[in-house]
Structures are given as structure tokens and as C-alpha cells.
């Protein structure tokens, strides 16, 4: 429904212009912010030269600027040897009667409707299914404070005979946030719909978070009910002790087309119990999470040991050791992790290792060493080594250097067989043959 969204945005812009009773003219101020990047990379395969502008925004203010404002935000990308491209990113405008934000991308509203991928490093990206959507529009009404209406335009209309896009309404009520909406996947005439309620309860010393979702979704042979109830929180009855109970009751969430990766089925009760105490220089931590899973006809009970650790801080040296177990109620091995580190103003070094079974110390998962030397204020040297048990490529190494020629110009070098994992960024990928590169970079923000 691209045409519908385009017409709607255009109509709202026109309405805002007439509501202002002032001429709609391009303002004199244009503000640019961003980062300029240039890189010259020399490797065994040749030379690569690249230049770009990243995170660049140009904000152009439109009149009038008193009681009504309308604005457009553009992104600028630099094409090496080809010029500059100006691309619309969003339009924001308001009147005394409504406000609007139009984006050429999607807008996140709820994990049940506008799915994200939650990564281990804390970052997020759009779920693959959200590629179905492109432009989006958010409306607010000053007469109803807090009310937000979202319209997400579907790229491929599929076989839907009418309205294959997504409409969501978000509204706060008494400390809770309600999100409800409907959508069509584009491959059926059936419209799926649902609502989420999220907020916090107050029981005095215990203030848990409550999330309730319910909806009707296509189950393949007909419409089925998808629901999710999560009640979770934490409290500390005494110093060092934290209790974190969780209740979850959910079904058919896997049938939600546009959910986030943190939305999953489950029926269980768990209680996280963590105790931490310090006897300087030693800090001891113990955490278990007993869990009763009643998703099946026969409930199962597990008792994971999430952590039993000791941290010894004897500056500039730190020792850390931790053991875990997936279920203390069954015959599972205890995993072991240990790390020793040293750090001062010029040198930092660390060695860490992991074992799948602490009784089999000769059979380690990996041993990793890293060192950083601040040779001069401008020159820093690095090195990593990584050892695993494997028939081939069981040992990797690298040496790296970074030299700041100026605050904006840096020269870096790399040699070795140990490169970074694209998902974690850690030096854990062991290659058969060594590789090398020298990189000259220029970066400046404005």
C-alpha cells in the first residue's frame, strides 16, 4: 500500500501547512553532522582504497517555526569519484491537532509486532521477517496525550485482497503501556491481531514487571490463540542476597510472523538465587536457578548452577575462577573457566582458559592469551594467541600495531593466523596460513 501511505503523508503535510496559516517556505539554516572516513589497506592480495561519509545527517528546517513546524531529515552518502547522494530519511511535522513522523525505514513498537534480533553483544537488528516492511508513519494527537498510532507499509502485498499492511496503537494507562494492532502477512485473506500490556506492579518490597499478550494468529489449519504471560522481578531481603522469581505461561508464539527473537513459548516457574560476599581481596558469588517446567504433561524440575566463582583482586593482578553446571539434579559435568590478568599504565596482559569438564583438565576447550603494550603515547602494540584441541589449525597467533600519526590519521598493521570472529569481534578464528595488512585511515567528525 505504498500509494496509500504516500498520499496520506502528503495530505497531512498539506493540512499542517493550512493549519499554520503561514507560508510553507524552505528555511535558511542547513546543519550537517557526520564522520569522514578514508582508508588505504595493503594486503597480500593487493591495495584497496575507500572513502566515505558515515552517520551523516543534514537537517533542513522549514517555516513556519512558531506554533507549527515541519521538517525533513536527509542522509548524505559519499560515492568515491562519483559525487554525493542525498537521501530522504524522515519527515517530521505537527499542528495544534496532530503530529506526524514519517520514516523511510521501520519503527520499533513492540517485540510481538515489530521484531528485532537481540545479539549477544547487546546490539539489535531487524528480524528477517521485517524485510516485509519499509516506510512507516507515526501519528500523535495532542488532544489525547500519550496516544501513538503507527502505520507500517508492506513491501509485497502478496495475495491479500485488502489492507495487507500493519496498524498499531500505543497508549499508556495507569503505569501500563498498551499496544494493540492488526496485520496481514500478504499471503492470506486472514488478518491477525493482538494486544500487549506491559507495566510494573507494586507489592511493597516486591515490585515485579508484568507482560501480558493475547492474539489470534493463523495456525496453518485455522486461527489459533497465541498468548504470553510473564511475571518477573527481583528483591534483596538481606545484603548480598538477591531473589529473582519468574512465572511464564505462553503458547503459539512461534506462529507470530513478526516477533522478536526474545519472544518464545514456555510454561515454567523459576527462582534465581544469587549471593555475593566480599572478604577483601576475595569476592565470592553463587547463583542457582531452580526451575519447574510444566509445558508437557509431566512437569520436570531442573537446578542449574549458573555460577560459583571467586574473584581475587591484588592490584595490579586479578585472578578469577568460575564453575557452572547445567543441572545439579542429574549427572552432568562441571564446566570450568579461569582467568589471570595484569594491568598497569603501560602493560596489560591476560590468560584465560575454559574446560567442558573440570575433572578433565588435559582436555580444554581453549586457552587464550592477550597482551597490550603502550610503547609511546602514539604507538600501541598488541598480540593474541589461541589454542584449541583439534586435528588441524589448533593454534593461532597474531601481532598488531597501531600508530597515531595525528589525532585523525592512524596507521595500523596486522600479521598472523588468528583473526576475529565476525559475530563476537574476538580473536578466536584460526586460519591455516598467516595473513597480513597495513592500513592508513583518516577519520574526522564535523
N, C-alpha and C positions, 0 to 999 in steps of 0.2 A: 504494500500500500504506500509506495514511495510518493505517488502523486498526491494522495490524501494528506500525508504529513507535510509535504511542500506547500500545498495550498493552505493548510491550517496555520503553519508558521507565517506565511506571507500575510494571511488575513489578520493574525494577531499583531504583526508589525504595523499594518495599516491602521488597525484600531488604536494602537498605542500612540500613533502619530496624531490622529484626530483628537484623541482624548487629551493630549497635551495642549492643543490649540496653539501650537508654535511650529515654526518651520522645521522640517527634518533635514538638517544640513550636516555635512562632514566637518567635525571639529578640527582645530589647527594642531592638536597635540598627538604625536605618534611616539610611543615609548617602546623601545626594543630591549630585550634582555636575552641572554643566552651564553653559549660557550663556543669558541672557535677551536677546532682541532686540526692538527696536521701531523701526519706520521710518515716516516721513511723507514721501512723494515727490510733488512737484508737477511736472507736465509740461504740455506744450501740450494734452494730451488730458484733463487733469483732475487729481484728487487721489487717491492710493492710500494707505491706512493698513493697516499689518500689524503683528502681534505674534506672537512665537513663542518657544518654548523649543527650543534645539538642542543636540545632543550631551549630552542629559540622561540620567543613569543613576541608578537607585535600587537599591542593593544591600541586600537583606534577608537577614540571617544566620539560619539555622535551627539549633536544637540537635539533637543534641549537638555539642559543639565540641572534644572531646578527640581520640580516635583516629579518629573518623568525622565527616565534615562533609557537609552537604547544603545547597546554596544556590540561590537563584533570582535572576536579574538581570532587571530590568524597565526599559523605556524609557518616559519620560513626554513626551507632546506636549501643548502648549497650543493649544486651539482658541479663537481670538478670539471673545469674547462667548458661548462655548459650553461652557466648562468645561475639565477636564483629563482626558486619556485615559491609562490605564495599560496598557501592552502588554508581555507576556512576551517577553523576548529569548533567554534561555537558562536552563538548569538545570545546576548542577554538583554532583556528589556523589561520595563514594568510600567504600569499605570496605577491610578488610585484604585482600580477594580481588579487587577490581576497582575501577576508577574510570570515571566516565562524564561526558561533556559533551554535553548536548542543546542544539541551537540551532534557532531558528525560521527561520534562514537557511542557506545553503550553507556548506560549509567547504572551503577550498582544500587539496588534497593533492598534485596533480601536474599539470603542463601537458598531459599526454597524456590525462587523465581529467576534470579539473575546470577547464575552460577560462576563461582571463582574456583581456581585451583590454588589451594594453600600449600606452599612449598616449605621444605624443612628449614630453609634459611630465613623464614619469616616473610618472604615476599609473596605476592599473588599475581595471577594472570587469569585471563578469561578462560572459562571452561570451553572445550572444543565445541560443544553444542551451541554456545552463544555466538558462534560464527553465523548462525541463522539470522542474527540481528545486526543492524548497522546504525542508522540515525536514531536519535531519541529526543524526547521533549518532556520537560518538567514544568508543570504549572502550579502556581501558588495563588491563594485568594486571601487578600488582607482581611476580608470580612470573616474568614474562618481561620484564625491563627493556627499554624502547625499543619494544616491540611496540604498535602502534596499529591499531585496526580501525575503519573508517568505514562508515557506512550512510547513503546519501543517498536520501531519499524522493522518488519521481517524482510529479509533479502529475497528469499524464494517463497513465493506464495503457495507452491505445490498445487494440490487438488482441492484446496478449500474453496467453497463456493462463496463465502463471505467472511470478512474480517479475520484474517489469519495472524494478525499482529498481537501484541501483548499490551494490556492496560492494567496498571497497578495504582492503588490508592493507599497512601500512608498517612496515619493520623495518630497523635498522642492523646491518651486518655488516662488521667489519674496515675501518672507514673509508668504507664504501659504504652508500648508502641504497637499499633495495629497495622498490618499490611495485608491487603486483600486484592485479588485480581483474577484475570482470566486470560487465556491464550489458546491458540490453536497451533499444532505442530506443522500445519500446512499439508499434511498427508491424510487428513481425515476431516469429515464434516463435524466431528465432535469437538466441543470446546471444553477444555479442562479448566478448573477453577479451584481456588483455595484461599485460606486466610491464616496469617501468623499473628500471634500475640506474644509479646516479649516484654518482660519487666522484672522488678525485684519485689520480693515480699519482705515484710518486717515482723520478725518474731522476737524482737528484743535483741538478745545476744547473737541470734542466728538470723541472717538476712540472705536467704537463698535467691538465686535467679531462676525464673520460670519462663519456659518457652513452650508454647502450645501451637501446633499446626494441624489443620484438617483440610482435606480437599478431595475432590472427585477427579480421578485420572483414568486414562484408557489402560485397562489391564490386558489388552490383547483380544479377549473374548467379550468384552463389555466394560462398563465403567465400574471401578472399584474405589473403595475409600482408602486414602493414604492419610496417616496420622502420625504425630510425633509429640510426645510429652517428655520434657526434660526438666527436672528439678535438681539443682545443684548449688552448692555453696561451701563455705569453709568457716571455721571458728577456732579460736585458740583458748581453751579453758584454762590452761596454765602456760607459763613461759616455756617456749621451746617445743610445745606440742600443738600440732595442727591437725584438725579433723576435717575431712572433705567428703561428705556423703553425696552420692549421685543416684537419682532414680531416672530410668529411661524406659519408655514404652512406645515403640514405633514399629510400623508395618507399612509395606508397599511404597516406601520412599524411593526405592530403586526405580520405580516407574515414573518418577518426576523427570521430565525431559530436560529441564534447565537448572538443576540443582547444583550446589557447590560440592566439592569433594569431602567436606566435613559433615555432610548430611547422609546418614546411613541408618539402616534398620537395626533394631536391637531391643531386647527386653531384659533388663537386669537391674540389680541394686548393688552398689559398691560403696566402700568406705575407705578413702585414702587416709592413712595414718602416718604422719611424719613427726619425728622427734629429732631435734638438733640441740647439741650442747657443746660448750667450748671450755676446755681446760688448757688455757694458753700454754704452748702454741698449737694445741691439737683441737680440731673441731670434728666431732663425730655426728654422723647423720644416718638415721634408719628410716626407711619408708616401706610400708606394705599396703596393698590394696585388696583386701578380701572382696570377692565378687560372687554373687549368686545370679546365674543366668537362667532365666525361665522362658527363653524363646522356644524351646522344644517341650514336648510333653513331659519329659523327665528333667527337672532342673539340675544344673551342675554347679558345683562350688569350686572356686579356684582361690589360691592365696599366693599371688606374685610377690616376690621380694624385688621391689623396684630399685632399692639402693641400700647398701650397707657400706658406708665409706668413712674414711679418715683423711683429714687434710692437715698436714703439718707445715706450718709457715715459720721458717727460720731464715728471715731475710738475710741475704738475697736468694736463698734456696727454698723451694717448696716441694714437698712430696705429697702425692695423692694416690690413694688406692681405693678401688670400689669393686664390690661383687654384687651380682644380681642372679635371680632365678625366676624362670617363667611361672613355676607353680611349686610351692613348697609341699603341697599335698601329694605330689607324685614324684617318681624317681627321675628328676631332671638334674643335669649338671649345673654347677655354679659357674657362671661366667666371671672373668676377672679382667680388670683394667687397672693399669698402673702408669703413673707419670712422675717424672722428676724434672724440675726446671730451675734455671738460674737466670737472674736478670739484674743488670746494673745500667748505668748511663751509657756504656759503650757496647756491652755484650749481653745478648740474651740467647739461651740455649735450652733445648728441651728434648727429652727422650720419653716416648710413651709406647705402650705395648698392650695387646689385647689377646685374651685366651678364651676359647669357647668352653673349655673345661679346666678349672683351676687345678685339678689333680693331674693334668697332663701338660706340665709346663714346657716340655720339649716341643709340643705341638701348638705353636702360637698362631693366632690369626694374622697378626702383623706386628712388626717393630718399626717405629718411625723416629727419625732424628732430625732436628732442625736447629740452625744456628743463624743469628743475625749479628753482624759487626758494624757498628757505626764508626768507620775508619776516620772520617773527617765530617764536618758539618754538611758537606756536599756529597760525599761518597759513602754508600752503604753496600755491604756485601752480604749475600745470603747463600745458604746451601741446605738441601734436604736430601735425606736418604730414606729408602723404604724397602723393607724386606718382608716377603711372604713365603709360604711353603707352596711351591708349585714345581712342575716338571721343567718349565721354561719360563723365562722372564720373571725370575723370583727376586731380583734385586734391581732397584733403580736409584739413580742419583742425579743431582744437578748442582750447578754453581751459577749464581746470578749476581749481577751488579747493577746499581742504579746511581747515576751521577747527575746532580742538578747543576747544569751549566748556568742557568739563570732561574729565577722563580717560575718562569713559564716554559723553559726549554729543558728537557730531560733526555739523557742518553742511557739506555738500558741494554744489558746483554744477558744471554742465556746459553748454557751448554749442558747437555746431559740426556739421560734416558727417562727421567721422571718428569711427567707433565701433569697438568691439572685435570681433575675430573670436571666435566662441563656442568654437572649438576650441583656439586658442592664447592667447587673452586679450590679444593685441597689437592696437594701434590701426592696423588695416590695411583696414577696411571703409569704403569711400567711399559716402556717400549723396547723393542728388540735392539734397535740401532739408535745411537745418540743423534740428537738434532741440535741446531744452534740458530740463534738470531741476534741481530743488533738492531735496536730501534731508536730513532731520533724522533721525539714528539714535541709539539708546541701546543700549549693549551692556554687560553685566556678567556676570562668571563667579562661580560660587559653589561 
